[in-house]
Every structure is written in C-alpha cells, then in structure tokens.
C-alpha cells in the first residue's frame, strides 16, 4: 500500500453475495462442490486484497474514469 493511503473497507452487496452463492450451488449441482468453494474463496481473497491495495486492477473502459459504481438499494446512504 502506498504510504499514507488508508486501508479501505469493502462490503459486498446483497446481489454480489447472492451471485457468489449461486456459483457455489451451480458447481454443487455439477458434482464438484470443492471447485465452487475454491473459486469463491479466490474471489473473496482478491476483494480483500483490494482493501489493502486499492490501486490494484485496471480501469474498465465501459465504467469510465473515474469509475462509476452501481448502488444497490439499502447499501448506500
């Protein structure tokens, strides 16, 4: 992390948590639950990394710069 850059707290929206649960369920239905669990664990690890190193990643062209974020109902003030 850059000197002086505070650690960020990242919270998943309800829709993101639902999507991750659906991924686990799909892999379970395919008979490989460990793959889904590992995949979701890797995603969550990367999300946690973003809190420690917010400069990671890249700008996605369709999101513009600075990026725009979707606001799920009840998550943002």
N, C-alpha and C positions, 0 to 999 in steps of 0.2 A: 504494500500500500504506500502511496506517496506520503511523504512527511506532512503532517498536518491535516490529512484527509480523514475525516471521521468514518468509523465503520457504520455501514448502513443496515437498517433492519428491513428485511424483505419478508412480506407476508403474502402467501398465496391466496388468491380469490377463491370463493366457493366453486366457481366454474372450473378453475385450474385444478383444485382438489378432486372435483368430480371427474375431470378428464383423466387424471392420473389413476384414480380408482377404476375407471372404465378400461384403461390399458391393462391393469393387473388382471381384471376379470376376463378380458379377451385372451390373454396368454393362458390363464387357468383353463378356459374353455378349449384351448388348443392342446391341453395336456402338458404344458411346460410352465407351471406357475413360477418356478425359480427364475425363468428368463424375464418375466414381467416384473418380479420383485427387484431383480438386479437392475433392470432398465430404469425403473422409477427411482431406485436408490441413487443411480448415477445422475439422473436429472436433478434430484434434490441436492446432491453434493455440489453440482455446478451452480445451482441457485445460491447455496450457502457461500460458495467462492465469490459470487458477485457482491455479497455483503462485505467481504473482506477486501475485495479488489474491484471496485465499481468501474474501473477503466477497462476491464476485460471485454472482449467481444468486438463487435463491429456495428456500424450504423447500417440498418436495413433500409435500402432506398425507398421502399413504399411508406416507411414510417416517417421519413424526413429527418431533418436535423435542425434543432434538437428534436429527439423522438417524441411522438405522441403516445400516450398510454390510454388504454380503454379503462373506463371507470365503471366497475360493477356496482349495481345498486347496493347501498348499505355499507360499502367498503370505504369510500372517501367521504369526507365531511361536505 
